Amino acid sequence: MHSTICFIGAGNMSLSLIGGLIASGYPKSLITATDKSDAQRRTITEKLGIHCDANNAEAASKADIIVLAVKPQLLETVCTELGEAANLQDSLIISIAAGVRSTDIDRWLGGVNAIVRAMPNTPALVQSGATGLFANAKVTLAQKEQAEHILRAAGLTLWLKQEADLDTVTALSGSGPAYFFLMMEAMQQTGQTLGLDETAARLLTIQTAFGAAKMALESREDCAALRHKVTSPNGTTEKAIESFEENDFKNIVETAIRAAKHRATQLADELGDYKGAP
């Protein structure tokens, strides 16, 4: 039997998850969303065929599962409102708001909830995301399966044993698409500098990135082994790899990811103490 789901906040990530659920056969009648914008509510109803409400507490009170998909800076206000106006102690709470710890969410809601934190990334918008998941001690096995089913509608899911690991997930896969876009941007620009037109350089770069990712995903070999397979001795690839290594490429990547993780931890501290107005 399917559970009723309410998405608090109807931005792009919610639309992606809802669309994925509907595509997998989830009944539209069991999915609702909320949004403060009249125009956005109309758009969602017309595009997805689900009911969209303006009242967060009223919509949440009718759901078995509540997905918190508002901006992190608004989460304290939204959770406090829900905790005061709706009886949610039997509901599963899933937060996809970046950087806000489950202990803070639980406190704002009243301290009695089963909470799953999820860190998806932007490729979820095309059902190719990677999402790290963490469940607090109140989440049952059945609720973990429900949470995984919802997030799997947008791509791969992976459970973490420690909530602190979500900061690493944020730095690795949450921010990761931008790292690859930067690499692709540089490759395309270099291709154009060396004589290719913009269309050719762009398509060759994007397809190469897609093909490499697909090979890595489908292969039993690790990325290092795959790299060695396309690096012939004294060939063109070897010369490029040598240049990367001479410029300490791996250290550049590690330093960048460590910086992102440090900022993720800082943001969690700041948002947990957030006292600003929405």
N, C-alpha and C positions, 0 to 999 in steps of 0.2 A: 504494500500500500504506500502511495506517495504522500509525503508530508506537505503542508502548506508552507510556502516560502515568501517572505517579505524582504525586498531590497530597499534599505533606507538610503536614498541617494540614487539617482538614475543617470549617472554619467556614462562615459564610454565603457568602462570596465563592467558595470552592471549590465549594460546592453549586450556586451559580448557574452557574459555568463548566461543571461536570460536567453539569448539567441541560441547558444549552444545547448542549453537544457531543452528548449522547444524542439530543436533539430533532432535531439536524441529521443524524442517521444514524450517528454514530460508534459502533463496536461496544463494548458494555459490557464485554466480556471483555478489552479492551485498556486499561481504565481502572481504576486502584486508588487508594486513599487511605489515609492513616494518621491515627490520632488516639489520644491517651492514654486517653480516656474510653471505658469499655466501653459505656455507654449510647449515646454518640454513634456508635460503630462499628455498633451494632445498628440504630440509626435510619437511618444512611446505607445500609446493606445492604438494609434493608426498603424504604426510600423510592426508592432509585435502582437497586437490583439490581446493585451492584458490590461487589467484595471490598474490605474495609477492615481494615487491619493495625495492630498496636500497635508494630511494630518499624520505625522509619524507615529504617535502613540496609538491612535485608533487602528491604523493598519497593522502595527506590530502586535497588538493585543490579540489579533485573529490568526497569528501565524505560529507554526511549530518551530520554524527556523527563521532567524532574523539575520540578514547580511548587512553589516555596517559598511557602507561604501561612500562615506562623506569625506571631505578633506580632513586630514589629521587635526588641524587647528580647530575644527568644529566638533570633534568627537566628544569632548568633555560635555559640551552644552547639550548635544543630542542624547548622549547616554543618561545624563542627569534627568532630562525631560522624560525619557522612556522609563527610567527607574521610578520616577515619581508618579507617572500617569498610567502605567500599564503593568499588569501582573505577569512577569516574564520568568519566574523562577523555574518553570518547567521547560522553557524554550532553550534551544541551542543558539548561541550567538557566534556568528562568524564575522571577524573583522578583517577587511582588506585595506584598512587605513594604514599607510606605512608609518612605522616608527613608534606606535603607541603600544606599550606593553599590556599584556593580559591582566596584570594585577591592577593597573590603573583603570582599565575598562571595567573590571569586576567591581572595583570600589565605586565608580561612578554609577553603575547600575544597581548597586545595593548589596553586593557581596555574596550573591547566592547562585551565580550563573555558570553553566557549562560554556566555556569560551574556547574557540579555535581561532588562532591568528594565522592569517594567510599572507604570504608575500608573493603576489603574481608579478609578471612583467608585461610590457606593452605588446609583445607578440600574441598575448592572449586575445587581443582584438581581432586576430585572424585565426583563432583557435590553434595557435602554435606556441602557447606560452609555457613557461616553466614556473611552478609555484611551490615554495616551501611552506610547510604546515606545522603548527605546534598546537597541541591540545593541553589545557590545564587539567588538574586532577579530577575535576568534576565531569569531564566528558566521558561518556560511555563508549564502548566499542561500536555499538549501533550508530551513535552520533558521529563517531569518526568516519564511519562508512558513508554517512549522509553528507558530511562535509567534503569528503574526497569526491563523491559523485558530482557535487555542484562545481567544484573547482576543476575537475577533470574535463568538464564541458569546454574548458578553454585551453587544454593541453596537458602536459605532464605534471604530475604531483609527486611530492616527496615529503615524508614525515620526518621531523626532527625530534631528537630526544631532549634537547635543551633550548629554551626560548632564546638564549643569548646567541645561538647559532643563526637566528634570523637576521642578525646584523651582518653576518658574513654572506648570507643569501642575498640580502639587499645589495651588498657591494659587488657580489659576483654575477648573479642573474638579474636582480632587480635593475641595477644600473648597467648591466652588461651589454644590452642592445646598443647603447650609445658608443661603447668601445668599438664594437664591430662596425657601426656606421662611420666612426672616425677613420678606421682602417680602410673601409670601402671608399670613403670620400677621398682619402689620399691616393688610393690606387687609381680611381677614376681620373683625378686631376693629373696624375703622372702620365697615364695613358694618353690624355689629351695633349699634354706637353710634348710627348714623343710622337705626335702626329695623328692619332686617332680622332675622329669626330666625336662629339659629345654623346651621341646615341650609342655608337659602337663601344666606347669606353665604359659607359654606364651599364649597358646590358652584359658585356663580358665580365665586368666586376661583380655584378649582382648574381649572375648565374654561377660564377666560380665560387662565390661565398655560399650560395645555396647548395651546390654540389658537394663542396667540402664538408659542410655540416651534415648533409644526408649520408655521405660515406661514413663519417665518424659515428653517427647515430646508429647506423645499421651494421657496422663492423664489430667484430669481437676484439679487434686489436685496438690498443690505445692510440692517442693522437701522435705520440712520438714515433711509434712504429709506422703509422700511415705517412708521416712526414718523411721518414727515411726511404720509404718505397718510391716516393716521387723526387728524391734527391739523388740523381746520378752523379757518380764521382767526376769531378772536374767539369760538370755541366752548368747550365744556366741557373738552375734552382740552387745548386750548391753555392754559387757566387753570391746570390741574393741572401741566402741564409747566413753565410759568413759575414756579410755586411750588417745584418741584423745583430748577430752575436758580438761583433766588434763594437757596436753601439749599445751593448748591454740591454737588449730588448726585453729579456725575461725580468730583469731587475726593474725596468721601467713599468712593466705590467704589474709586478708585485707591489711596487711602491704606490701605484695608482689605486689598486684594490684595497690596500691597507688604509689609504687616506679616505676612501669611500666608507669603509667599515667604521673607522674612527668617527666620521661625521654621522653615521647612522646611530651610533651609541650616544653621541652628543644630543642628537635630535630626540631620541627616546627620553633622555633626562629632561630636556626642555619641555617637551610636550606633556610629560607626566606632571609637571608643575605648572602647566599652562593655565593662566587665569584671565586671559583676554576675552573680549566680546566677539561673537561670530561676525 
